[in-house]
Structure formats: structure tokens, C-alpha cells
């Protein structure tokens, strides 16, 4: 039982990690941009996690963990914010590499408007349920920023990929929330969320995961582009010299 949570993380990431070195994929070239983006997004999400754990919105059954607790969170929970986003971004990277899905940008408007309106209504109706409220507000803010501020054209594509990722979300989050176990690894205060579960998984977990995925992907694309530009400059010294010549 001690290795249950760590085993979940290991099997979540190991296949994607090995496949990253495949010559057809070469996602390993972008490990640095991924780490940068995952750590950056992890900061507010871990703060959120620490806050909710302290308030008793959720808590962890340490019988299923290694026993090392940092700021109220098991070590495995800290690693969650690296391992799970890694598999998600890797999956997006592969699908984007091998399939032409740019046409999905045509669905950006409807995805954003329906999601923002839906989250707004849920937040207003259930403002007394802190997990529901904070998740709704975070998702609204993320989508509004991506769509209206930075004009991300990949929201439709990312949403489709996240739908595919739900195939992995159910077994991973299912076990964390009690599927197949005598008791859940992650427990929730019933007064702080809607009480709607997909099997054993609170529906808020899926929305939480979607928001985290969008943010990690946004920063990954920025850091990936910056890395590619640096490499292009280093491989084209003539361009660098021309850029130094004043016009």
C-alpha cells in the first residue's frame, strides 16, 4: 500500500518518457521547456493544494504514500504536478505532430463561450462550495486570458486532446479517489464540491485538470518557441552577424 500513489505516477509517466526518445517524436529535445512550464504552473496549483488541504477541503490517506509530507502534502502530490502534465503535453505534442488538426481552431469561440458561461452559472449557483467556486473561477480566467488576451488558436485542438486524455484520466484519478481500493487516497469534504462523481471522481477534478493542462501547454509553447529560436540563431551565425549590423 505504501507505494500505491508513487506507482500510479510511475505508470502514468514511464511509457511517455521512453517514447520521448523515439526518433519519430524526439520530445526529449523539449524536456527543458516542459520542466520550465510545469514548474511555473505548479506554483499556484500547489499553493491551491496546500490551502485546500489546510482547510480540509480534501486530505490524503498516507497509508498509500511513502510517508514524506511537505507543507501538508505527500511527496507524491508534489510530483503529481510534473508527472501528469508530462504525459498530457507529450500526448498533445504527438497528436499535433502526426495529425493535421488546425481546423479545430474554428471551434475556439464556441468552446470558450460555452465553458465561460457554464462556469459562471455554476459559480453563482454554488458559491458556497469552495472547490466548485475556485475551479470555476480559475477555468474562466484561464480561457478568457488565452482566447481574448493572447489569442491562442489551439484551444479547440487542446480540448480534443484533453478528451482523448480522459481515457487515462479515469484510471489514474479513479484509483486516487478510491476505485479498486479499500479507501481513497484523496478524500473530499462533501460540503465543498457538487457531489457529482464520474465513478469515484468528482466532476471538479476533470475541470481542474483541463485548466492545468491549458496553462502548462501555453507556457510550454512559449518556452519551446524560445528554445527553437535560440537554436536557429546558433546554427546560423551569418544571421547573427547581419542582426548586429545597424541599418
Phi, psi and omega in degrees: 000327183303328185261012185298306183295316180295326178293321177301314180295318181300311182286340175291324190256335194296316181295317179295321180297313180296316181294340180299335183268358177300135184297338178279345185246301178055041175293340180300337177293343184245024177298318182297310176301325179294312181301318179301312183291318181295317180293319180300314180287329181297330184303303179291328181289324176290321176300317176301314181297314180298316180300310182293324178294318179295325180279349182081018175294320171215164178207168188242140174273103186287356174297337183259008182239172181288345177099353178274119183243130179235121180055035178087356182247138173299152177307320181300327180292323175296316181291336177307321185284356172252312187293311183293313176300327179301310181296324180292311181292322176300315180298316177299316181302315181292314180297319180293329182285322189255351181230142177270102185237019181297337180297341180290347177298338177295344180261002183304312184301310184293322178297314182293312184294317179295317181294315181294316179295316179300314179295324179298313180297314181297319179297320180291321183283333186232042181295342181277351179258105194294322179295316179297315182296308184295320179296317179297315181295319180295320180292317177301311182298319180296312182293320179297316179296312183294320187276317187261336183263303183265356176056045178296127183263010186248012183297319178297318179295315180296324180293321177294317180297320179297325175298319176296320181294342178299336176298328176268333180299318184296312178292321182292302181290334177298312179294318180301326183262009169120353180296122178080002180246159178293327176210154183293153171284317177251125180247148184237142172286117185299341180277354186251002176215171188297331184089002177272122182239145170260103195059250178256002189263122174301139183299332178299329180299322180293319180292319175303312181296322179297315180296315178299316179300313181299318182290316178298318181295320179301309181289327177300316180297321179295312181290326177297315179297318179297319179295316180298321179294319179297319180293321179295322178294319181291334180270354180230072182300332180296321179296319180299318179295318181296325182291337181278343182282120180294146180272000000 
